[in-house]
Amino acid sequence: MAEHPTATRGPDLRHGPGRLLVTLYGVFTVGAASRSLYQLSTRFDEAPLAYVLSAVAALVYAFITVCLVRGGEGARRVALVACAAELTGVLVVGTWTLADPSAFPDATVWSDYGLGYLFLPLVLPVTGLLWLRRSGGPAAA
């Protein structure tokens, strides 16, 4: 019996949600990296925690983008773990920024659950997790 094509290749990034997901992660990688590099190099002393957390967000976005583009079952599994870690980061930092605003003199990408980015930092990992679980692996066949 032949396996379902996505069981061996991983999620289809050529069409629909896959293409949009890769595009959004790519845009967030560039945006978060640019912002954090500028802030770290010019204003580090103003809000070091916020700027380092934005750099971490950029690294997470870049890692997920690479996993999605690379494809394959192994990369899909790693992307699932990375999306779960990203969601955890958004929830922890989002809650922290609301509970102790004085710890963050400037916003991070994940502050207030991504309010400064129309909550996309919160929606993106949830969407990624749902899409990756639905679109790949033997269970989806």
Phi, psi and omega per residue, in radians:
M1 nan 2.292 -3.115
A2 -1.330 2.472 3.090
E3 -1.367 2.686 3.031
H4 -1.092 2.396 -3.079
P5 -0.951 -0.645 -3.110
T6 -1.292 -0.258 3.132
A7 -1.197 -0.468 -3.126
T8 -1.865 -0.596 -3.076
R9 -1.545 -0.433 -3.061
G10 1.629 -2.994 -3.073
P11 -1.068 2.577 3.120
D12 -1.483 1.989 -3.113
L13 -1.690 0.054 -3.079
R14 -1.494 -0.328 -3.033
H15 -2.386 2.734 2.943
G16 0.859 -2.265 -3.015
P17 -1.056 -0.597 -3.139
G18 -1.092 -0.803 3.125
R19 -1.111 -0.761 3.131
L20 -1.105 -0.736 -3.141
L21 -1.079 -0.822 3.107
V22 -1.077 -0.744 3.139
T23 -1.076 -0.820 -3.129
L24 -1.120 -0.747 3.106
Y25 -1.115 -0.671 3.093
G26 -1.103 -0.777 3.122
V27 -1.104 -0.759 3.134
F28 -1.176 -0.572 3.077
T29 -1.074 -0.895 -3.119
V30 -1.114 -0.789 -3.117
G31 -1.108 -0.869 -3.117
A32 -1.184 -0.681 3.134
A33 -1.150 -0.796 -3.141
S34 -1.058 -0.835 -3.116
R35 -1.078 -0.859 -3.063
S36 -1.201 -0.665 3.107
L37 -1.090 -0.743 3.098
Y38 -1.096 -0.842 -3.094
Q39 -1.146 -0.726 -3.138
L40 -1.151 -0.607 -3.081
S41 -1.507 -0.363 -3.071
T42 -2.046 -0.412 -3.016
R43 -2.403 0.426 -3.038
F44 -0.880 -0.737 -3.072
D45 -1.171 -0.304 -3.116
E46 -1.315 -0.710 -3.091
A47 -2.755 1.191 -3.041
P48 -1.024 -0.714 -3.132
L49 -1.078 -0.817 -3.130
A50 -1.074 -0.750 -3.074
Y51 -1.260 -0.627 3.082
V52 -1.197 -0.697 3.104
L53 -1.133 -0.611 3.057
S54 -1.154 -0.651 3.079
A55 -1.153 -0.688 3.079
V56 -1.088 -0.751 3.099
A57 -1.026 -0.752 3.126
A58 -1.069 -0.734 3.115
L59 -1.126 -0.709 3.111
V60 -1.117 -0.787 3.115
Y61 -1.056 -0.754 3.139
A62 -1.114 -0.747 -3.135
F63 -1.086 -0.778 3.129
I64 -1.143 -0.721 3.115
T65 -1.018 -0.820 3.140
V66 -1.079 -0.760 3.126
C67 -1.065 -0.759 -3.128
L68 -1.143 -0.731 -3.134
V69 -1.216 -0.685 -3.122
R70 -1.071 -0.748 3.121
G71 1.282 -3.098 -3.102
G72 1.593 2.817 -3.076
E73 -1.148 -0.725 3.137
G74 -1.092 -0.789 3.123
A75 -1.147 -0.616 3.104
R76 -1.107 -0.756 3.132
R77 -1.128 -0.743 3.112
V78 -1.114 -0.709 3.117
A79 -1.106 -0.647 3.079
L80 -1.056 -0.799 3.127
V81 -1.126 -0.750 -3.134
A82 -1.130 -0.693 3.093
C83 -1.133 -0.677 3.092
A84 -1.126 -0.718 3.095
A85 -1.137 -0.707 3.100
E86 -1.064 -0.820 3.131
L87 -1.054 -0.720 3.086
T88 -1.054 -0.772 3.106
G89 -1.054 -0.772 3.133
V90 -1.089 -0.762 -3.116
L91 -1.196 -0.734 -3.141
V92 -1.181 -0.895 -3.118
V93 -1.157 -0.712 3.111
G94 -1.029 -0.782 3.118
T95 -1.188 -0.734 3.135
W96 -1.051 -0.747 -3.116
T97 -1.174 -0.506 3.090
L98 -1.413 -0.653 -3.097
A99 -1.327 -0.608 -3.093
D100 -2.410 1.250 -3.103
P101 -1.015 -0.457 -3.115
S102 -1.193 -0.332 3.108
A103 -1.297 -0.233 -3.079
F104 -2.253 1.456 3.113
P105 -1.110 -0.343 3.066
D106 -2.364 2.727 -3.057
A107 -1.348 2.671 2.961
T108 -1.826 3.032 3.058
V109 -1.045 -0.615 -3.051
W110 -1.680 0.059 3.129
S111 -1.024 2.471 3.111
D112 0.867 0.687 3.121
Y113 1.074 0.490 3.106
G114 1.526 0.406 -3.118
L115 -0.925 -0.725 -3.122
G116 -1.170 -0.219 3.130
Y117 -2.113 0.579 3.100
L118 1.013 0.564 3.130
F119 1.129 0.190 3.099
L120 -1.078 -0.587 3.064
P121 -1.083 -0.402 3.066
L122 -1.511 -0.703 -3.101
V123 -1.280 -0.631 -3.048
L124 -1.051 -0.872 -3.140
P125 -1.187 -0.589 3.094
V126 -1.108 -0.804 3.104
T127 -1.087 -0.769 3.120
G128 -1.053 -0.781 3.120
L129 -1.079 -0.808 -3.141
L130 -1.103 -0.789 -3.098
W131 -1.172 -0.769 -3.131
L132 -1.131 -0.679 3.116
R133 -1.186 -0.666 -3.086
R134 -1.371 -0.548 -2.921
S135 -1.698 -0.141 -3.064
G136 -2.480 3.019 3.080
G137 1.409 2.833 -3.110
P138 -1.020 -0.561 -3.124
A139 -1.153 -0.454 -3.112
A140 -1.507 -0.163 -3.080
A141 -1.233 nan nan
